[in-house]
Amino acid sequence: MRKLALTAGFFSAAIFVSQYLLPPDIGLYSGLALLLLFIALLFIKRLKVLRYISLGLALGLIWNFIYISIALKPARELDGLTKTVTAAVLAPPEDTDYGKSVLIRTEGVKARLYIYNEDYTELHEGDEISIRLRFVLTSKKTGTEYYNSIGIPLFAYAEGRPELTGSLPFKLRFIPARAGRKLGDKITEVFSAYSAPFIKALITGDRAELRDNNFIYSMMNVTGIIHCVSVSGMHVAFLAGLLYFLLGKGRLSSVICVPVILLFMAMTGFSPSVVRAGIMQLAVCAANLTRREYDGRTALFFSLALLLAVNPFSAQNAGLQLSFAATLGILLFNERLSQYLFGIFKKPLSVKLLGKALRWLLSALSVSLSAMVFTIPLTAIIFERVSVIAQLTNLLTLWALSLCFILGLIAALLGFIFMPAAVILDYPVEMLVKFIYAVISVLGRLPFASVYTDSIYIRFWLVFIYASFSAALFIRDLRHRLACFLTASLASLLIALSFSLIEGNRDAFVFTALNVGQGQCIIITARDYTAVIDCGGSLSQNAGDLAADYLSSLGRTRVDNLMLTHYHQDHSNGAEELFKRLEIEALTAPLIEGEGEEIFDLARAEGAEITLLTDEILNLNVGGISFVLIPPLDTVGENEIGMSVLCSFNEFDCLVTGDMNSQTELRLLERLRLPDIELMVAGHHGSKYSSSEDLLNALKPEAAIISVGKNSYGHPSAEVLDRLADNGVTVYRTDERGNIRISYNGEEY
């Protein structure tokens, strides 16, 4: 078995290296060289370990080249083509902003099909259609390998209405997915509207309804338990544990467990993390049936190698990486850590009732800490932030999550047999969901609940704890080893957070444009004063969550004034979430007939003071900052009716004009005598109709921020970029630089 672990482990390592570092050609030549080395080592008896290492590396490097060259060839041939094809519908359509998205297979390649509403006809999985499509490689369109990592190399854009030509002759493949949807529908039927979205996400992985509750979804992200509703290895463990609890640990349980695990894998769409856990659980069953020893490390590396053999691009799947890292940490450290914890609490563990509860708590703590050993740095790299509160959240909620999964699954299955019996379980499950929501709502709002890794102090903390961990491995006594590591980790975390807090308040004035995609969200801080100008964007993470997370990472839990230039979604769709996440003292916005009512109602409900601008300019002097708020200067046009903000701190002036166009900019210059400014936010995300020559000549800005993301409007336009360059303005773009932070210490910025 160790031979398999070595070969599979280094095969996987070679795939990862090929995906992230080596060009395919170099990988092929390196693989062939290693294959020759393996053949040579066959004649040397003493170097068996090196033999399996070289074999694994050779196979991984060569296979990655073959897959990219041959398996993706049909997709590359379709890239850029527009043609009429016959396609098979593989999954039910999903809603998008402009129509429907459908997973299809055409000419031997999977593709994600996008159809506008006006061209959509009712489609079902198993249908065969004829349709004219324009193909684009997903990697070319997105700039990432995410879609390749889940086996979808192409986007297909409909250029006309699909024609139904028939159906696939063999539909057995769709039964598990349909069973999963039936289970989800039954969960909706059994449970209340309050708990059903959470239970459905927990059991089936369908998070569509849970995402509608932006606040809870964001709190799960902040507190680090979002993985609980991303069907993963934890759910496979819950399912297997339930079966063994009900049936015992004999061979019969293993016989029943095998088809149940396979069905669960199919129902959840064979996501990489579930397949990894499923294969490992199947190995447990096989070991039990054959009366052989189960080797967790061999099963882990074999499952990873199998996944990467099917699709090498899954090496770039974040879910698989985190699942593998968590499992590896548990396999390496959990046993010794749990023994250490049991040794510390030896006397309390001997008490019957207290001992059982304490043993479960310590086991959960041990598993959670072990899983985090490798997932923390991965999370920091992938998501650029770390949940500081995750460990506490896991301890408080893991028992409730496991009960929700077990009771939810039992209730849903009972619902197919006898609905009155199933509904009885709704109340206890709802109580558990309320408990989980309460915990994450409280913990997620704490300062520094989640911290960004762009802070040099947080990076230092991460480096320090892993240096301490490495050093602790050389201490022989396990108790002293863990005590030294935990003490160093907690002390360094407190130091890092303290310095982050000092850093966040060190500069007299800070102007930050958050990367919210195609939208705008600006945060202004001066000592303990915080203002937010606009809060909207196009990213999957709500702009309000991004703003709240950013402020929380600075230790700020209050916004003194939320200022909205206007009510377009890309400037205001995060306001509701911001109100839920943080305490907002005041809302300032323009009075525009028929707009903003929902935001006003929310502000009133939260007790915020509301100021609406009509005709008069409003001057505010707060926190050492002077705000000049200019009401709408036009009465027609979607983009012209909006508020402008001139913000001054000592000799530093900045101007935000929302989506104002060049004609309204002239009215602004006529209405108000503006100073030479140091910073401007380019109007309308860099539209060619904004940031006019007249405005630039009058303001003479030294720098300009363009808040922009992926869009179909051509923002920022070449004309604006040229105008800014011709006027000597330094340009900073959020789509290129992410969050843009400009600080002023009273003398320079």
PALUMPA-758414 format. One record per residue (C-alpha): residue number from 1; z negated, x negated, y. Coordinates in steps of 0.2 Angstrom, whole numbers, plus 5000, padded with zeros to 4 digits. Example, Ala and Ser with C-alpha at 12.3 -4.5 7.8 and 13.67 -1.06 7.14 Angstrom:
// residues 2
[1 [4961 4938 4978]]
[2 [4964 4932 4995]]
//
This chain:
// residues 749
[1 [5000 5000 5000]]
[2 [4996 4986 5012]]
[3 [5014 4980 5009]]
[4 [5020 4997 5015]]
[5 [5009 4996 5030]]
[6 [5015 4979 5035]]
[7 [5033 4983 5033]]
[8 [5032 5000 5042]]
[9 [5021 4993 5056]]
[10 [5033 4979 5060]]
[11 [5048 4991 5058]]
[12 [5040 5002 5071]]
[13 [5036 4987 5082]]
[14 [5054 4982 5082]]
[15 [5060 4999 5087]]
[16 [5048 4999 5102]]
[17 [5054 4982 5107]]
[18 [5072 4987 5106]]
[19 [5069 5003 5116]]
[20 [5060 4995 5130]]
[21 [5065 4977 5131]]
[22 [5080 4971 5120]]
[23 [5098 4976 5123]]
[24 [5106 4983 5107]]
[25 [5117 4968 5104]]
[26 [5103 4955 5106]]
[27 [5093 4966 5094]]
[28 [5107 4966 5081]]
[29 [5109 4947 5081]]
[30 [5090 4945 5081]]
[31 [5089 4957 5066]]
[32 [5102 4948 5056]]
[33 [5093 4932 5059]]
[34 [5077 4939 5053]]
[35 [5085 4947 5038]]
[36 [5091 4929 5033]]
[37 [5074 4923 5036]]
[38 [5067 4937 5024]]
[39 [5080 4932 5010]]
[40 [5074 4914 5012]]
[41 [5056 4919 5010]]
[42 [5060 4928 4994]]
[43 [5060 4910 4986]]
[44 [5043 4905 4994]]
[45 [5029 4913 4985]]
[46 [5015 4908 4997]]
[47 [5022 4917 5012]]
[48 [5022 4935 5006]]
[49 [5014 4942 5022]]
[50 [5028 4934 5033]]
[51 [5041 4941 5021]]
[52 [5036 4959 5024]]
[53 [5034 4956 5043]]
[54 [5052 4948 5044]]
[55 [5059 4963 5033]]
[56 [5051 4976 5044]]
[57 [5057 4968 5060]]
[58 [5074 4965 5054]]
[59 [5076 4983 5048]]
[60 [5070 4990 5064]]
[61 [5081 4979 5075]]
[62 [5096 4983 5065]]
[63 [5093 5001 5063]]
[64 [5091 5004 5082]]
[65 [5108 4996 5085]]
[66 [5116 5007 5072]]
[67 [5108 5023 5078]]
[68 [5113 5019 5096]]
[69 [5131 5014 5091]]
[70 [5135 5027 5078]]
[71 [5123 5042 5079]]
[72 [5125 5044 5098]]
[73 [5144 5041 5098]]
[74 [5149 5059 5098]]
[75 [5138 5062 5113]]
[76 [5145 5048 5123]]
[77 [5163 5054 5119]]
[78 [5158 5072 5126]]
[79 [5150 5064 5142]]
[80 [5160 5069 5157]]
[81 [5172 5081 5148]]
[82 [5175 5100 5152]]
[83 [5181 5109 5137]]
[84 [5180 5125 5127]]
[85 [5170 5123 5111]]
[86 [5162 5133 5097]]
[87 [5143 5131 5097]]
[88 [5128 5137 5087]]
[89 [5113 5144 5096]]
[90 [5098 5135 5088]]
[91 [5083 5143 5098]]
[92 [5080 5158 5109]]
[93 [5085 5157 5127]]
[94 [5072 5152 5140]]
[95 [5071 5157 5158]]
[96 [5076 5145 5172]]
[97 [5076 5147 5191]]
[98 [5094 5152 5191]]
[99 [5098 5159 5174]]
[100 [5095 5154 5156]]
[101 [5093 5138 5146]]
[102 [5098 5138 5127]]
[103 [5097 5124 5114]]
[104 [5114 5123 5105]]
[105 [5123 5112 5093]]
[106 [5142 5109 5096]]
[107 [5153 5096 5088]]
[108 [5139 5089 5078]]
[109 [5128 5086 5094]]
[110 [5113 5095 5100]]
[111 [5114 5100 5119]]
[112 [5103 5109 5131]]
[113 [5115 5123 5138]]
[114 [5112 5130 5156]]
[115 [5120 5147 5160]]
[116 [5119 5156 5177]]
[117 [5112 5174 5177]]
[118 [5129 5181 5181]]
[119 [5137 5173 5166]]
[120 [5124 5176 5154]]
[121 [5126 5188 5139]]
[122 [5112 5191 5126]]
[123 [5111 5177 5114]]
[124 [5100 5175 5098]]
[125 [5097 5160 5087]]
[126 [5110 5159 5073]]
[127 [5124 5166 5084]]
[128 [5140 5157 5085]]
[129 [5148 5157 5102]]
[130 [5164 5151 5111]]
[131 [5161 5144 5128]]
[132 [5169 5132 5141]]
[133 [5156 5118 5145]]
[134 [5154 5103 5156]]
[135 [5145 5089 5147]]
[136 [5133 5076 5154]]
[137 [5122 5064 5145]]
[138 [5104 5068 5148]]
[139 [5099 5050 5151]]
[140 [5113 5049 5164]]
[141 [5107 5065 5173]]
[142 [5088 5062 5172]]
[143 [5087 5043 5173]]
[144 [5075 5043 5158]]
[145 [5076 5044 5139]]
[146 [5065 5059 5138]]
[147 [5078 5071 5131]]
[148 [5084 5058 5119]]
[149 [5066 5056 5113]]
[150 [5066 5074 5107]]
[151 [5084 5073 5100]]
[152 [5094 5081 5114]]
[153 [5107 5069 5121]]
[154 [5118 5081 5131]]
[155 [5116 5094 5145]]
[156 [5130 5107 5144]]
[157 [5134 5118 5160]]
[158 [5143 5134 5157]]
[159 [5159 5137 5166]]
[160 [5161 5155 5161]]
[161 [5153 5168 5150]]
[162 [5150 5164 5132]]
[163 [5159 5174 5119]]
[164 [5150 5179 5103]]
[165 [5162 5174 5088]]
[166 [5150 5176 5073]]
[167 [5134 5170 5066]]
[168 [5128 5156 5055]]
[169 [5129 5160 5036]]
[170 [5113 5152 5032]]
[171 [5098 5157 5043]]
[172 [5083 5151 5033]]
[173 [5081 5137 5045]]
[174 [5076 5149 5058]]
[175 [5062 5158 5048]]
[176 [5048 5146 5053]]
[177 [5052 5147 5072]]
[178 [5053 5166 5071]]
[179 [5036 5166 5062]]
[180 [5029 5156 5076]]
[181 [5035 5168 5089]]
[182 [5029 5183 5078]]
[183 [5012 5174 5078]]
[184 [5012 5172 5097]]
[185 [5017 5190 5099]]
[186 [5002 5195 5088]]
[187 [4990 5184 5098]]
[188 [4996 5194 5114]]
[189 [4993 5210 5105]]
[190 [4976 5206 5098]]
[191 [4968 5197 5112]]
[192 [4964 5202 5130]]
[193 [4976 5197 5144]]
[194 [4962 5184 5150]]
[195 [4961 5174 5133]]
[196 [4978 5177 5125]]
[197 [4988 5164 5135]]
[198 [4975 5151 5131]]
[199 [4974 5155 5112]]
[200 [4993 5156 5111]]
[201 [4995 5139 5119]]
[202 [4981 5132 5108]]
[203 [4988 5139 5091]]
[204 [5007 5139 5094]]
[205 [5010 5127 5108]]
[206 [5018 5140 5119]]
[207 [5011 5136 5136]]
[208 [5023 5147 5147]]
[209 [5010 5160 5150]]
[210 [4996 5148 5152]]
[211 [5006 5139 5166]]
[212 [5006 5155 5176]]
[213 [4988 5151 5179]]
[214 [4991 5136 5190]]
[215 [4972 5133 5193]]
[216 [4966 5133 5175]]
[217 [4981 5122 5170]]
[218 [4978 5109 5183]]
[219 [4960 5109 5179]]
[220 [4964 5105 5161]]
[221 [4975 5091 5167]]
[222 [4961 5084 5179]]
[223 [4948 5085 5165]]
[224 [4959 5077 5152]]
[225 [4959 5091 5139]]
[226 [4977 5097 5142]]
[227 [4982 5089 5125]]
[228 [4972 5103 5117]]
[229 [4986 5115 5122]]
[230 [4999 5103 5117]]
[231 [5001 5106 5099]]
[232 [4996 5089 5091]]
[233 [4987 5080 5077]]
[234 [4971 5088 5083]]
[235 [4978 5105 5078]]
[236 [4984 5099 5061]]
[237 [4966 5093 5058]]
[238 [4959 5110 5063]]
[239 [4971 5118 5051]]
[240 [4967 5107 5037]]
[241 [4949 5108 5040]]
[242 [4949 5127 5040]]
[243 [4958 5127 5023]]
[244 [4946 5114 5015]]
[245 [4931 5124 5022]]
[246 [4937 5140 5015]]
[247 [4944 5133 4998]]
[248 [4934 5118 4995]]
[249 [4940 5100 4993]]
[250 [4947 5102 4976]]
[251 [4965 5100 4970]]
[252 [4969 5118 4973]]
[253 [4965 5116 4992]]
[254 [4978 5101 4993]]
[255 [4991 5111 4983]]
[256 [4989 5126 4996]]
[257 [4988 5114 5011]]
[258 [5005 5106 5008]]
[259 [5016 5121 5011]]
[260 [5004 5127 5025]]
[261 [5006 5110 5035]]
[262 [5025 5110 5032]]
[263 [5026 5128 5039]]
[264 [5015 5123 5054]]
[265 [5026 5108 5057]]
[266 [5041 5119 5057]]
[267 [5034 5133 5067]]
[268 [5030 5120 5081]]
[269 [5047 5113 5081]]
[270 [5043 5097 5073]]
[271 [5037 5089 5088]]
[272 [5034 5070 5085]]
[273 [5015 5071 5087]]
[274 [5013 5085 5075]]
[275 [5025 5077 5062]]
[276 [5015 5061 5063]]
[277 [4999 5070 5060]]
[278 [5007 5082 5047]]
[279 [5013 5067 5037]]
[280 [4996 5059 5037]]
[281 [4988 5075 5031]]
[282 [5001 5077 5017]]
[283 [4996 5059 5012]]
[284 [4978 5065 5011]]
[285 [4984 5079 5000]]
[286 [4994 5067 4989]]
[287 [4980 5055 4987]]
[288 [4968 5070 4982]]
[289 [4981 5077 4969]]
[290 [4985 5060 4961]]
[291 [4966 5054 4962]]
[292 [4971 5039 4972]]
[293 [4963 5031 4987]]
[294 [4969 5037 5004]]
[295 [4973 5023 5016]]
[296 [4973 5029 5034]]
[297 [4982 5014 5042]]
[298 [4996 5014 5029]]
[299 [4999 5033 5031]]
[300 [4999 5031 5050]]
[301 [5011 5017 5051]]
[302 [5022 5025 5037]]
[303 [5022 5041 5047]]
[304 [5027 5032 5063]]
[305 [5041 5022 5054]]
[306 [5048 5038 5047]]
[307 [5049 5047 5064]]
[308 [5057 5032 5072]]
[309 [5069 5030 5058]]
[310 [5075 5048 5061]]
[311 [5076 5045 5080]]
[312 [5072 5028 5087]]
[313 [5072 5036 5105]]
[314 [5056 5045 5100]]
[315 [5047 5028 5103]]
[316 [5049 5033 5122]]
[317 [5040 5050 5119]]
[318 [5024 5050 5128]]
[319 [5016 5063 5116]]
[320 [5020 5052 5101]]
[321 [5013 5036 5109]]
[322 [4997 5045 5114]]
[323 [4995 5053 5097]]
[324 [4998 5036 5088]]
[325 [4986 5027 5100]]
[326 [4972 5039 5098]]
[327 [4973 5039 5079]]
[328 [4974 5020 5078]]
[329 [4958 5019 5089]]
[330 [4949 5032 5078]]
[331 [4954 5022 5062]]
[332 [4949 5005 5069]]
[333 [4933 5010 5078]]
[334 [4926 5027 5073]]
[335 [4917 5022 5057]]
[336 [4907 5008 5064]]
[337 [4904 5017 5081]]
[338 [4897 5032 5072]]
[339 [4886 5022 5061]]
[340 [4879 5013 5076]]
[341 [4875 5030 5085]]
[342 [4867 5037 5069]]
[343 [4856 5022 5068]]
[344 [4850 5024 5086]]
[345 [4846 5042 5083]]
[346 [4839 5040 5065]]
[347 [4823 5050 5068]]
[348 [4830 5065 5077]]
[349 [4844 5066 5064]]
[350 [4831 5069 5050]]
[351 [4825 5085 5058]]
[352 [4835 5099 5049]]
[353 [4842 5110 5063]]
[354 [4842 5098 5077]]
[355 [4849 5084 5065]]
[356 [4864 5094 5060]]
[357 [4868 5098 5079]]
[358 [4865 5081 5084]]
[359 [4875 5073 5070]]
[360 [4890 5084 5075]]
[361 [4888 5079 5093]]
[362 [4887 5061 5089]]
[363 [4902 5062 5078]]
[364 [4912 5070 5091]]
[365 [4906 5057 5104]]
[366 [4911 5043 5092]]
[367 [4929 5051 5088]]
[368 [4932 5054 5107]]
[369 [4927 5036 5112]]
[370 [4937 5028 5098]]
[371 [4952 5038 5103]]
[372 [4951 5033 5121]]
[373 [4951 5014 5117]]
[374 [4970 5014 5117]]
[375 [4974 5030 5126]]
[376 [4966 5026 5143]]
[377 [4978 5012 5147]]
[378 [4993 5022 5140]]
[379 [4988 5037 5151]]
[380 [4986 5025 5166]]
[381 [5004 5018 5164]]
[382 [5012 5035 5160]]
[383 [5004 5047 5172]]
[384 [4997 5034 5184]]
[385 [4980 5041 5184]]
[386 [4964 5042 5173]]
[387 [4953 5056 5170]]
[388 [4935 5049 5173]]
[389 [4927 5065 5168]]
[390 [4937 5067 5152]]
[391 [4923 5061 5140]]
[392 [4910 5073 5146]]
[393 [4923 5087 5146]]
[394 [4927 5083 5128]]
[395 [4909 5083 5123]]
[396 [4905 5100 5131]]
[397 [4921 5109 5125]]
[398 [4927 5102 5109]]
[399 [4916 5113 5098]]
[400 [4922 5128 5108]]
[401 [4940 5123 5106]]
[402 [4939 5121 5087]]
[403 [4930 5138 5086]]
[404 [4944 5146 5097]]
[405 [4957 5139 5086]]
[406 [4949 5144 5070]]
[407 [4944 5162 5076]]
[408 [4960 5164 5085]]
[409 [4971 5160 5070]]
[410 [4960 5171 5058]]
[411 [4961 5186 5071]]
[412 [4980 5184 5073]]
[413 [4983 5184 5054]]
[414 [4971 5199 5052]]
[415 [4981 5207 5065]]
[416 [4996 5208 5053]]
[417 [4985 5216 5040]]
[418 [4972 5227 5049]]
[419 [4972 5227 5068]]
[420 [4954 5235 5070]]
[421 [4946 5221 5061]]
[422 [4956 5208 5071]]
[423 [4952 5216 5088]]
[424 [4933 5213 5084]]
[425 [4935 5194 5086]]
[426 [4942 5196 5104]]
[427 [4925 5197 5112]]
[428 [4918 5181 5105]]
[429 [4934 5172 5108]]
[430 [4935 5178 5126]]
[431 [4917 5171 5128]]
[432 [4922 5154 5122]]
[433 [4937 5154 5133]]
[434 [4927 5159 5148]]
[435 [4915 5145 5144]]
[436 [4929 5132 5143]]
[437 [4936 5138 5159]]
[438 [4919 5137 5167]]
[439 [4916 5119 5162]]
[440 [4933 5113 5167]]
[441 [4932 5122 5184]]
[442 [4915 5114 5188]]
[443 [4920 5097 5182]]
[444 [4937 5097 5189]]
[445 [4931 5100 5206]]
[446 [4920 5085 5206]]
[447 [4924 5070 5218]]
[448 [4933 5056 5208]]
[449 [4935 5068 5193]]
[450 [4953 5060 5191]]
[451 [4958 5044 5200]]
[452 [4975 5037 5203]]
[453 [4980 5019 5197]]
[454 [4988 5015 5213]]
[455 [4970 5010 5219]]
[456 [4968 4991 5217]]
[457 [4950 4994 5212]]
[458 [4954 5007 5198]]
[459 [4966 4994 5192]]
[460 [4953 4981 5192]]
[461 [4941 4992 5183]]
[462 [4954 4995 5169]]
[463 [4957 4977 5167]]
[464 [4939 4973 5167]]
[465 [4933 4985 5154]]
[466 [4947 4979 5142]]
[467 [4942 4961 5146]]
[468 [4924 4966 5142]]
[469 [4929 4975 5126]]
[470 [4938 4960 5120]]
[471 [4923 4949 5124]]
[472 [4911 4961 5116]]
[473 [4921 4959 5099]]
[474 [4915 4941 5098]]
[475 [4896 4947 5099]]
[476 [4890 4948 5081]]
[477 [4877 4961 5083]]
[478 [4885 4978 5084]]
[479 [4871 4985 5094]]
[480 [4871 4972 5107]]
[481 [4890 4972 5107]]
[482 [4891 4991 5111]]
[483 [4877 4990 5124]]
[484 [4885 4976 5133]]
[485 [4902 4984 5133]]
[486 [4895 5001 5139]]
[487 [4884 4994 5152]]
[488 [4898 4983 5159]]
[489 [4910 4998 5159]]
[490 [4899 5010 5168]]
[491 [4893 4997 5181]]
[492 [4911 4992 5185]]
[493 [4917 5010 5186]]
[494 [4903 5014 5199]]
[495 [4908 4998 5209]]
[496 [4927 5003 5208]]
[497 [4923 5021 5214]]
[498 [4912 5015 5228]]
[499 [4925 5003 5234]]
[500 [4938 5017 5233]]
[501 [4928 5028 5243]]
[502 [4925 5014 5256]]
[503 [4944 5010 5256]]
[504 [4948 5029 5259]]
[505 [4937 5029 5274]]
[506 [4940 5011 5281]]
[507 [4955 5014 5291]]
[508 [4953 5024 5307]]
[509 [4968 5035 5304]]
[510 [4979 5037 5288]]
[511 [4995 5047 5287]]
[512 [5001 5050 5269]]
[513 [5017 5059 5263]]
[514 [5015 5064 5245]]
[515 [5029 5064 5233]]
[516 [5031 5082 5229]]
[517 [5050 5082 5225]]
[518 [5061 5092 5236]]
[519 [5047 5098 5248]]
[520 [5034 5092 5260]]
[521 [5015 5089 5259]]
[522 [5007 5078 5272]]
[523 [4989 5073 5272]]
[524 [4981 5066 5288]]
[525 [4963 5058 5287]]
[526 [4952 5051 5300]]
[527 [4935 5046 5294]]
[528 [4928 5062 5287]]
[529 [4941 5073 5294]]
[530 [4956 5080 5283]]
[531 [4971 5089 5288]]
[532 [4986 5095 5277]]
[533 [5003 5099 5285]]
[534 [5013 5109 5273]]
[535 [5010 5110 5255]]
[536 [5026 5114 5244]]
[537 [5037 5105 5232]]
[538 [5049 5106 5217]]
[539 [5040 5096 5204]]
[540 [5033 5103 5188]]
[541 [5016 5099 5195]]
[542 [5011 5111 5209]]
[543 [5011 5103 5226]]
[544 [4993 5110 5229]]
[545 [4987 5101 5213]]
[546 [4995 5085 5219]]
[547 [4986 5086 5236]]
[548 [4970 5091 5228]]
[549 [4971 5077 5215]]
[550 [4975 5064 5229]]
[551 [4960 5070 5240]]
[552 [4949 5071 5225]]
[553 [4953 5053 5220]]
[554 [4947 5048 5238]]
[555 [4931 5057 5235]]
[556 [4936 5072 5247]]
[557 [4933 5090 5242]]
[558 [4936 5098 5259]]
[559 [4952 5101 5270]]
[560 [4947 5105 5288]]
[561 [4964 5112 5293]]
[562 [4979 5117 5283]]
[563 [4994 5118 5294]]
[564 [5010 5126 5288]]
[565 [5026 5123 5298]]
[566 [5034 5139 5290]]
[567 [5033 5148 5274]]
[568 [5048 5142 5263]]
[569 [5043 5138 5245]]
[570 [5046 5120 5247]]
[571 [5033 5119 5261]]
[572 [5020 5132 5255]]
[573 [5021 5136 5237]]
[574 [5006 5125 5234]]
[575 [4995 5133 5247]]
[576 [4987 5145 5235]]
[577 [4983 5132 5222]]
[578 [4975 5121 5236]]
[579 [4964 5135 5242]]
[580 [4958 5137 5224]]
[581 [4955 5118 5221]]
[582 [4947 5113 5238]]
[583 [4936 5121 5252]]
[584 [4948 5124 5266]]
[585 [4940 5128 5283]]
[586 [4955 5133 5293]]
[587 [4973 5139 5292]]
[588 [4985 5136 5306]]
[589 [5003 5143 5305]]
[590 [5016 5152 5315]]
[591 [5017 5171 5316]]
[592 [5033 5176 5308]]
[593 [5036 5194 5304]]
[594 [5035 5199 5286]]
[595 [5030 5181 5280]]
[596 [5015 5173 5274]]
[597 [5004 5188 5270]]
[598 [4999 5182 5253]]
[599 [4993 5166 5260]]
[600 [4984 5175 5274]]
[601 [4975 5186 5262]]
[602 [4970 5172 5251]]
[603 [4963 5162 5267]]
[604 [4953 5178 5272]]
[605 [4946 5179 5254]]
[606 [4941 5161 5254]]
[607 [4933 5163 5272]]
[608 [4945 5151 5281]]
[609 [4947 5153 5300]]
[610 [4965 5159 5303]]
[611 [4975 5154 5319]]
[612 [4993 5161 5321]]
[613 [5004 5154 5334]]
[614 [5016 5165 5344]]
[615 [5021 5159 5361]]
[616 [5008 5147 5367]]
[617 [5006 5129 5363]]
[618 [4989 5125 5354]]
[619 [4980 5109 5357]]
[620 [4966 5103 5345]]
[621 [4955 5088 5347]]
[622 [4946 5085 5331]]
[623 [4940 5070 5321]]
[624 [4947 5059 5335]]
[625 [4964 5066 5332]]
[626 [4974 5075 5345]]
[627 [4985 5089 5338]]
[628 [4998 5098 5348]]
[629 [5005 5113 5339]]
[630 [5021 5120 5345]]
[631 [5025 5138 5341]]
[632 [5043 5143 5334]]
[633 [5056 5139 5348]]
[634 [5069 5150 5340]]
[635 [5070 5168 5334]]
[636 [5085 5167 5322]]
[637 [5089 5156 5307]]
[638 [5079 5153 5292]]
[639 [5075 5135 5296]]
[640 [5073 5136 5315]]
[641 [5058 5148 5315]]
[642 [5044 5136 5312]]
[643 [5030 5127 5320]]
[644 [5030 5108 5325]]
[645 [5016 5096 5325]]
[646 [5013 5081 5336]]
[647 [4998 5071 5330]]
[648 [4991 5057 5340]]
[649 [4977 5045 5337]]
[650 [4974 5032 5351]]
[651 [4991 5024 5353]]
[652 [4998 5030 5337]]
[653 [5009 5046 5338]]
[654 [5018 5055 5324]]
[655 [5029 5071 5324]]
[656 [5033 5083 5311]]
[657 [5046 5096 5314]]
[658 [5048 5105 5297]]
[659 [5065 5111 5294]]
[660 [5070 5111 5313]]
[661 [5089 5109 5316]]
[662 [5097 5099 5331]]
[663 [5099 5114 5342]]
[664 [5080 5118 5341]]
[665 [5076 5100 5343]]
[666 [5084 5101 5360]]
[667 [5073 5116 5364]]
[668 [5058 5106 5359]]
[669 [5063 5092 5371]]
[670 [5064 5105 5385]]
[671 [5048 5113 5381]]
[672 [5037 5098 5379]]
[673 [5037 5081 5386]]
[674 [5035 5070 5370]]
[675 [5029 5052 5371]]
[676 [5038 5037 5362]]
[677 [5032 5039 5344]]
[678 [5028 5027 5330]]
[679 [5032 5038 5316]]
[680 [5042 5054 5313]]
[681 [5045 5065 5298]]
[682 [5064 5067 5297]]
[683 [5068 5086 5299]]
[684 [5073 5097 5284]]
[685 [5072 5083 5271]]
[686 [5085 5072 5279]]
[687 [5098 5086 5283]]
[688 [5113 5080 5293]]
[689 [5109 5095 5305]]
[690 [5092 5088 5309]]
[691 [5085 5072 5317]]
[692 [5098 5072 5330]]
[693 [5104 5058 5341]]
[694 [5096 5066 5356]]
[695 [5079 5068 5347]]
[696 [5080 5049 5342]]
[697 [5084 5043 5359]]
[698 [5070 5053 5367]]
[699 [5056 5048 5354]]
[700 [5062 5031 5350]]
[701 [5053 5031 5333]]
[702 [5049 5015 5324]]
[703 [5048 5022 5307]]
[704 [5053 5038 5298]]
[705 [5048 5046 5282]]
[706 [5060 5057 5272]]
[707 [5051 5069 5260]]
[708 [5064 5073 5248]]
[709 [5067 5075 5229]]
[710 [5082 5079 5217]]
[711 [5092 5092 5226]]
[712 [5110 5100 5227]]
[713 [5110 5099 5246]]
[714 [5115 5081 5248]]
[715 [5098 5077 5256]]
[716 [5095 5064 5263]]
[717 [5113 5064 5271]]
[718 [5122 5049 5275]]
[719 [5124 5054 5293]]
[720 [5105 5054 5295]]
[721 [5103 5038 5286]]
[722 [5116 5030 5298]]
[723 [5108 5038 5313]]
[724 [5091 5031 5309]]
[725 [5098 5014 5305]]
[726 [5108 5013 5321]]
[727 [5092 5017 5331]]
[728 [5082 5003 5322]]
[729 [5071 5015 5313]]
[730 [5063 5009 5297]]
[731 [5065 5023 5283]]
[732 [5053 5027 5269]]
[733 [5058 5039 5256]]
[734 [5047 5048 5244]]
[735 [5060 5049 5231]]
[736 [5061 5030 5231]]
[737 [5043 5025 5235]]
[738 [5032 5039 5228]]
[739 [5017 5043 5239]]
[740 [5019 5034 5256]]
[741 [5003 5029 5265]]
[742 [5003 5023 5283]]
[743 [4986 5017 5290]]
[744 [4981 5013 5307]]
[745 [4965 5004 5311]]
[746 [4965 5007 5330]]
[747 [4976 4992 5335]]
[748 [4990 4991 5322]]
[749 [4998 5000 5307]]
//
